[in-house]
Amino acid sequence: MCTAATYLTKDFYFGRTLDYEFSYGEEITVTPRNYPFHFRHTENLEKHYAIIGMAHMAGDYPLYYDAVNEKGVGMAGLNFVGNAYYHKEESGKKNVASFEFVPWVLAQCATLDEVRDLITDLNIVDTLFSENLPAGMLHWIISDKSGSITVESMKDGLHIHENPVGVLTNNPPFEQQMFMLNNYMGLSPKQPENHFADKLDLNMYSRGMGALGLPGDLSSASRFARVAFTKMNAVSDDSEEESVAQFFHILGSVDQQRGCCEVSDGKYEITIYTSCCNASRGIYYYTTYSNSQITAVDMHREDLDGSVPVHYPMLTKQQILWQN
Ligand SMILES: C[C@H](CCC(=O)NCCS(=O)(=O)O)[C@H]1CC[C@H]2[C@@H]3[C@H](O)C[C@@H]4C[C@H](O)CC[C@]4(C)[C@H]3C[C@H](O)[C@]12C
């Protein structure tokens, strides 16, 4: 499972958890403006916005999972297995392979409005990056500080949804996830009152009973409700330290611990990494399952006018700061 979220304070933050039972060998990758993006079915981009995010480097090609560009637009792909469907190339449409979708958008769009324009007539096609790399069956959240949309390519075509909560998990399709939030409209961060029955003397028997009834399991539908509630009610000041800390707490509400989610015999999904991009400043913060210290890569410390992607392996060894 995976979860993505946005958060706005003074700056705009965008990030995700990547939950899986194995890793593809991803690295924090900065693609500078003059790296030539060659697309299989649409025009190449020799010059474009710089991008920072998590990618699997296939040779010199960055296969992005989640990223932001230098203009403050963020985008992440999350599993949508069983519902995602990529189509055949169609004339008269903008045909983009699923693995190209993140860089194709982030290379060209400075705002979410520009994304909305760009993806009219989009057709996400089933062209593979290579024979030995089956396509990830994904849906996407695309955001800037003004809001978010969700893009789902399904058998019946492309669905573009406004995403007013700025979060995404996995199945079922986004409209159903949003509908199910209706079931939680009674939740409140305040101490609960008895609306169950006035004939019963129900009491608050403990402090800290806010959010009573919020689902705690790891299913995608429950994570959607939990992270939406946490994000919509999150309070922090707008400093960088507190905003970043609060963002990791928001995604911490859906963290996956090894042992709780067995996907096949003895194989467990875990939160391999959690990212928090300051999309306004091009900084990619992350933690990993084994290293809870926040590590950061700043795109503006690289030569953004270069032509070769720069990539950093995740630091996965636990860092403990001894105090005595
Ligand atoms: C597995 C990842 C999604 C994790 C997730 O959503 N987990 C939820 C699990 S569950 O279903 O709900 O159980 C996805 C996110 C981004 C994907 C990668 C990116 O799309 C980049 C390339 C794209 C290539 O086509 C395939 C390899 C790949 C390197 C993808 C492998 C894999 O599908 C990734 C890593």
The ligand as an SDF file (V2000), in Angstrom:
LIG
                    3D

 35 38  0  0  0  0  0  0  0  0999 V2000
    5.1100   -0.6040   -6.3440 C   0  0  0  0  0  0  0  0  0  0  0  0
    5.0020    0.9180   -6.3030 C   0  0  0  0  0  0  0  0  0  0  0  0
    3.6620    1.3020   -5.7220 C   0  0  0  0  0  0  0  0  0  0  0  0
    3.5910    0.9690   -4.2710 C   0  0  0  0  0  0  0  0  0  0  0  0
    2.1720    0.8830   -3.8580 C   0  0  0  0  0  0  0  0  0  0  0  0
    1.2880    1.6020   -4.2870 O   0  0  0  0  0  0  0  0  0  0  0  0
    1.9310   -0.0700   -3.0050 N   0  0  0  0  0  0  0  0  0  0  0  0
    0.6190   -0.4170   -2.6610 C   0  0  0  0  0  0  0  0  0  0  0  0
    0.5650   -1.9020   -2.5980 C   0  0  0  0  0  0  0  0  0  0  0  0
   -1.0210   -2.5050   -2.8050 S   0  0  0  0  0  0  0  0  0  0  0  0
   -1.1990   -2.7430   -4.2170 O   0  0  0  0  0  0  0  0  0  0  0  0
   -2.0230   -1.6100   -2.3340 O   0  0  0  0  0  0  0  0  0  0  0  0
   -1.0020   -3.7380   -2.0310 O   0  0  0  0  0  0  0  0  0  0  0  0
    5.1330    1.5510   -7.6830 C   0  0  0  0  0  0  0  0  0  0  0  0
    5.1330    3.1040   -7.5530 C   0  0  0  0  0  0  0  0  0  0  0  0
    6.0070    3.6320   -8.6880 C   0  0  0  0  0  0  0  0  0  0  0  0
    6.3150    2.4080   -9.5280 C   0  0  0  0  0  0  0  0  0  0  0  0
    7.5500    2.4570  -10.4340 C   0  0  0  0  0  0  0  0  0  0  0  0
    7.4700    3.6880  -11.3620 C   0  0  0  0  0  0  0  0  0  0  0  0
    6.2390    3.7020  -12.0810 O   0  0  0  0  0  0  0  0  0  0  0  0
    8.6720    3.6800  -12.3480 C   0  0  0  0  0  0  0  0  0  0  0  0
    8.8820    2.3520  -13.0980 C   0  0  0  0  0  0  0  0  0  0  0  0
    7.8460    2.2010  -14.2240 C   0  0  0  0  0  0  0  0  0  0  0  0
    8.0570    0.9020  -14.9950 C   0  0  0  0  0  0  0  0  0  0  0  0
    7.0190    0.8130  -15.9450 O   0  0  0  0  0  0  0  0  0  0  0  0
    7.9860   -0.2830  -14.0420 C   0  0  0  0  0  0  0  0  0  0  0  0
    9.0450   -0.1540  -12.9640 C   0  0  0  0  0  0  0  0  0  0  0  0
    8.9230    1.1490  -12.1450 C   0  0  0  0  0  0  0  0  0  0  0  0
   10.2260    1.2160  -11.3190 C   0  0  0  0  0  0  0  0  0  0  0  0
    7.6640    1.1480  -11.2340 C   0  0  0  0  0  0  0  0  0  0  0  0
    7.6910   -0.0670  -10.2630 C   0  0  0  0  0  0  0  0  0  0  0  0
    6.4870   -0.0480   -9.2830 C   0  0  0  0  0  0  0  0  0  0  0  0
    5.3080   -0.2470   -9.9960 O   0  0  0  0  0  0  0  0  0  0  0  0
    6.4140    1.2890   -8.4990 C   0  0  0  0  0  0  0  0  0  0  0  0
    7.6550    1.3550   -7.5980 C   0  0  0  0  0  0  0  0  0  0  0  0
  1  2  1  0
  2  3  1  0
  2 14  1  0
  3  4  1  0
  4  5  1  0
  5  6  2  0
  5  7  1  0
  7  8  1  0
  8  9  1  0
  9 10  1  0
 10 11  2  0
 10 12  2  0
 10 13  1  0
 14 15  1  0
 14 34  1  0
 15 16  1  0
 16 17  1  0
 17 18  1  0
 17 34  1  0
 18 19  1  0
 18 30  1  0
 19 20  1  0
 19 21  1  0
 21 22  1  0
 22 23  1  0
 22 28  1  0
 23 24  1  0
 24 25  1  0
 24 26  1  0
 26 27  1  0
 27 28  1  0
 28 29  1  0
 28 30  1  0
 30 31  1  0
 31 32  1  0
 32 33  1  0
 32 34  1  0
 34 35  1  0
M  END
$$$$
